[in-house]
Amino acid sequence: MFTKEFAVIREGEVLIIELWYQYNARKLVRERKLELTEQLLEEARVAFPPPTN
């Protein structure tokens, strides 16, 4: 889904970006065998910036 080009994304729309952070936070959860927490989500926001496309 993240490699697909979207026809219309409005300025200020953050849904796809929040999905990106959730996706990467859940990858960290699986790797570390932890529970999803706000701290882990924040770590994903810092460690995995959204791709430019």
Secondary structure as the mmCIF struct_conf table of DSSP 4:
data_model
#
loop_
_struct_conf.conf_type_id
_struct_conf.id
_struct_conf.beg_label_comp_id
_struct_conf.beg_label_asym_id
_struct_conf.beg_label_seq_id
_struct_conf.end_label_comp_id
_struct_conf.end_label_asym_id
_struct_conf.end_label_seq_id
TURN_TY1_P TURN_TY1_P1 PHE A 2 THR A 3
BEND BEND1 LYS A 4 LYS A 4
HELX_LH_PP_P HELX_LH_PP_P1 GLU A 5 PHE A 6
BEND BEND2 ALA A 7 ALA A 7
TURN_TY1_P TURN_TY1_P2 GLU A 11 GLY A 12
HELX_RH_AL_P HELX_RH_AL_P1 LEU A 15 ARG A 32
TURN_TY1_P TURN_TY1_P3 LYS A 33 LYS A 33
HELX_RH_AL_P HELX_RH_AL_P2 GLU A 38 ALA A 47
HELX_LH_PP_P HELX_LH_PP_P2 PRO A 49 PRO A 51
#
